[in-house]
Amino acid sequence: MRLVVVPTPQPPLDEGPLQLVRPGVAVPRPAHRPGPRPRPQPGPSDDFPAGFGPAWSGRADLPDPRVAGRRLLTLTLEALAGRRPLSQVQPLTSVGVYAALTRGRRPRWCAGGTTPLLLGAVHVCEPVDGVAEVSAVARRSGRAHAVAARLEGIDGRWRCTALQIG
C-alpha cells in the first residue's frame, strides 16, 4: 500500500537536463505490470487441513463493488479525520494496508478542520474476475482530492489490498 500526501506545488528540485519525448517515439513501459494474483492451489498440508485459510472469490460470489468501495473510502476518510476509530477499517483491509494506515501520516486536508468531507461518485473498474479498482473525488473546503483503492474478493467479501489518498 502507498499512502501519498500531495505536497504544495513547488518547482522541481532536479537541476539535471529535462528529457522530452518526441512525437512518434515510443515511451518505454515499466517491466512489471501488476495483474491478478495467482489463486492458491488447494492441497493437503502437514500443518493445516485442506480449505484452511483465505479463499479467492469470483465476481459472482461478491457484492456490488461500488457499494463496498464507497463504504471503504468513507470509513477510511472518516477514520483519518478522527471521526471514528481506525480499528473499524481493519476488517475491510489487508494486513499491509492497515499497518500503513496506523503508522502513516494523516493528510492535513483530511485530519484538520470541522468542514464536512464529501465523497463524490465512486467509479469502478474490474480488470479481472474477483478484482475491482474503485476511485472517487473527496471534497472539503472547496478543494478536491483523489482517493483510490484496489479491492480483491477474499472469502466472499471485498478486501482492500492497495489504497492511495492524494
C-alpha positions as CSV (number, residue, x, y, z in Angstrom):
1,M,0.0,0.0,0.0
2,R,1.1,3.5,-0.7
3,L,-0.2,6.5,1.2
4,V,0.7,9.7,-0.6
5,V,0.4,13.1,0.8
6,V,0.4,15.6,-2.1
7,P,2.7,18.5,-1.3
8,T,2.1,22.1,-2.2
9,P,3.2,22.7,-5.8
10,Q,6.9,23.6,-5.8
11,P,9.4,24.0,-8.7
12,P,11.2,20.7,-9.4
13,L,14.3,20.1,-7.4
14,D,16.1,18.2,-10.2
15,E,18.5,20.5,-11.8
16,G,19.6,18.0,-14.5
17,P,18.6,18.2,-18.1
18,L,14.9,17.7,-18.8
19,Q,14.2,14.8,-21.1
20,L,11.4,15.5,-23.6
21,V,9.6,12.8,-25.5
22,R,9.5,13.5,-29.2
23,P,6.2,12.9,-31.1
24,G,6.1,9.4,-32.7
25,V,8.8,8.0,-30.4
26,A,7.5,5.1,-28.2
27,V,7.8,5.7,-24.5
28,P,9.3,2.7,-22.6
29,R,6.8,1.0,-20.3
30,P,7.8,-0.4,-16.9
31,A,8.9,-4.0,-17.0
32,H,6.5,-5.1,-14.2
33,R,2.8,-4.7,-14.8
34,P,0.7,-5.5,-11.8
35,G,-2.0,-8.0,-12.6
36,P,-4.2,-10.6,-10.8
37,R,-2.5,-12.6,-8.1
38,P,-2.4,-16.3,-8.6
39,R,-5.1,-18.3,-6.7
40,P,-3.7,-20.5,-4.0
41,Q,-3.6,-24.2,-5.1
42,P,-5.7,-26.4,-2.9
43,G,-3.8,-29.3,-1.4
44,P,-3.1,-31.1,1.8
45,S,-0.7,-29.6,4.2
46,D,1.1,-31.0,7.2
47,D,0.1,-28.1,9.4
48,F,-3.4,-27.2,8.3
49,P,-6.4,-29.1,6.9
50,A,-7.4,-28.6,3.3
51,G,-9.6,-25.5,2.8
52,F,-7.9,-23.6,5.7
53,G,-7.0,-20.0,5.1
54,P,-8.3,-17.3,2.8
55,A,-10.1,-18.4,-0.4
56,W,-10.3,-16.3,-3.5
57,S,-13.8,-15.4,-4.6
58,G,-15.1,-14.8,-8.1
59,R,-17.2,-11.9,-9.1
60,A,-20.4,-13.9,-8.9
61,D,-19.8,-14.6,-5.2
62,L,-19.2,-10.9,-4.3
63,P,-21.5,-8.0,-3.5
64,D,-21.6,-4.8,-5.6
65,P,-18.1,-3.3,-5.7
66,R,-19.5,0.3,-6.0
67,V,-21.3,-0.1,-2.6
68,A,-18.3,-1.8,-1.0
69,G,-15.9,0.8,-2.4
70,R,-18.0,3.7,-1.2
71,R,-18.2,2.2,2.3
72,L,-14.4,1.6,2.4
73,L,-13.4,5.0,1.2
74,T,-15.9,6.8,3.5
75,L,-14.8,4.8,6.6
76,T,-11.2,5.3,5.8
77,L,-11.5,9.1,5.3
78,E,-13.6,9.4,8.5
79,A,-11.1,7.4,10.4
80,L,-8.2,9.6,9.1
81,A,-10.2,12.7,10.0
82,G,-10.5,11.3,13.6
83,R,-14.3,10.9,13.4
84,R,-14.2,7.2,14.0
85,P,-11.7,4.7,15.4
86,L,-9.2,3.4,12.8
87,S,-9.9,-0.1,14.0
88,Q,-13.2,0.0,12.2
89,V,-11.3,-0.1,8.9
90,Q,-9.3,-3.2,9.8
91,P,-11.9,-5.9,8.7
92,L,-12.1,-4.2,5.2
93,T,-8.3,-4.0,4.6
94,S,-5.4,-6.3,4.2
95,V,-2.7,-6.5,6.9
96,G,-0.3,-4.3,4.9
97,V,-2.9,-1.6,4.2
98,Y,-4.0,-1.5,7.8
99,A,-0.4,-1.3,9.0
100,A,0.4,1.6,6.7
101,L,-2.7,3.4,7.9
102,T,-1.8,3.0,11.5
103,R,1.8,4.1,11.1
104,G,1.3,6.6,8.3
105,R,0.9,10.3,8.5
106,R,-2.6,11.6,8.1
107,P,-3.1,14.0,5.2
108,R,-3.6,17.5,6.6
109,W,-6.6,18.2,4.4
110,C,-8.3,15.1,5.8
111,A,-7.4,15.4,9.5
112,G,-7.9,19.1,10.1
113,G,-11.0,21.3,10.3
114,T,-14.6,20.8,11.0
115,T,-15.9,21.2,7.5
116,P,-17.7,18.1,6.3
117,L,-15.8,15.9,3.9
118,L,-17.9,15.0,0.9
119,L,-17.2,11.9,-1.3
120,G,-18.3,12.2,-4.9
121,A,-19.4,9.4,-7.3
122,V,-17.5,6.2,-7.0
123,H,-16.1,4.9,-10.3
124,V,-15.4,1.1,-10.6
125,C,-13.2,-0.8,-13.0
126,E,-13.0,-4.6,-12.9
127,P,-9.8,-5.6,-14.7
128,V,-10.1,-9.4,-13.9
129,D,-12.5,-11.7,-12.2
130,G,-12.6,-11.0,-8.4
131,V,-10.7,-7.7,-8.6
132,A,-12.2,-4.2,-8.6
133,E,-10.4,-0.9,-8.6
134,V,-12.5,2.0,-7.2
135,S,-11.8,5.7,-7.3
136,A,-13.6,8.9,-6.2
137,V,-13.1,12.5,-5.5
138,A,-13.3,13.8,-1.9
139,R,-14.1,17.5,-1.5
140,R,-13.5,19.6,1.6
141,S,-13.5,23.4,1.9
142,G,-13.7,23.9,-1.9
143,R,-10.7,21.6,-2.6
144,A,-10.8,18.3,-4.4
145,H,-8.6,15.3,-3.6
146,A,-8.4,11.9,-5.3
147,V,-8.8,8.6,-3.5
148,A,-8.5,5.2,-5.0
149,A,-8.4,1.6,-3.8
150,R,-7.9,-1.9,-5.2
151,L,-10.4,-4.4,-3.8
152,E,-9.9,-8.2,-4.1
153,G,-12.5,-10.8,-3.4
154,I,-11.5,-13.0,-0.5
155,D,-13.8,-15.3,1.4
156,G,-16.9,-13.9,-0.3
157,R,-16.3,-10.2,0.5
158,W,-14.2,-7.4,-0.8
159,R,-10.9,-6.6,0.9
160,C,-8.7,-3.5,0.2
161,T,-5.2,-4.6,-0.8
162,A,-4.0,-1.1,-2.0
163,L,-5.0,2.4,-1.1
164,Q,-4.0,5.7,-2.5
165,I,-5.1,9.0,-0.9
166,G,-4.0,12.2,-2.8
